Amino acid sequence: MEGARKDRDQNVEKALWSRWQTRRDAQTRSELFDFYAAWSRILAGHYNSRYPHPLAEYADYVSLASMGLLQAIDGLDPALGSR
């Protein structure tokens, strides 16, 4: 069952990137963001625990990770073959 889910997720990911390459629309950008949002929150938690700052809260790290994710979506060219 886990393998089937992974295949489905990879198919969804490929379809989203393919659509993003052709359309560059807000809907596809939003769907890509949602696809990677959990991973982004995991990274935010990692950096929050590894590099704590007295003036920053977990939400600040999530905000920064979200901005970075959006910048990555806008700047990534899947045709270059990145993972």
Residue, then its C-alpha position, 0 to 999 in steps of 0.5 A: m500500500e505504501g508503494a502505491r501511495k508513493d507512486r501516486d504522490q510522484n505522479v501528482e508531483k510530476a503533473l503539477w510541475s508539468r502544469w506549472q511549466t506551461r501555465r504559471d498560474a496562481q492555482t498551480r502555484s498554490e497546489l504546489f505549495d500545498f503539496y510541499a507544505a508539510w515538508s516545509r513545516i518539518l524543516a521549520g521545526h528542525y531549524n527552530s529546535r536546532y537554532p533557537h532564537p529568543l525573539a523567534e517563535y515556531a510560527d516565524y520559522v514556518s513563515l520564513a520556510s513558506m516564503g522560501l518555498l514560494q521562492a523555490i517554486d517560482g525559481l525552479d526549472p524542473a526541466l534541468g533535472s533537479r530532484 
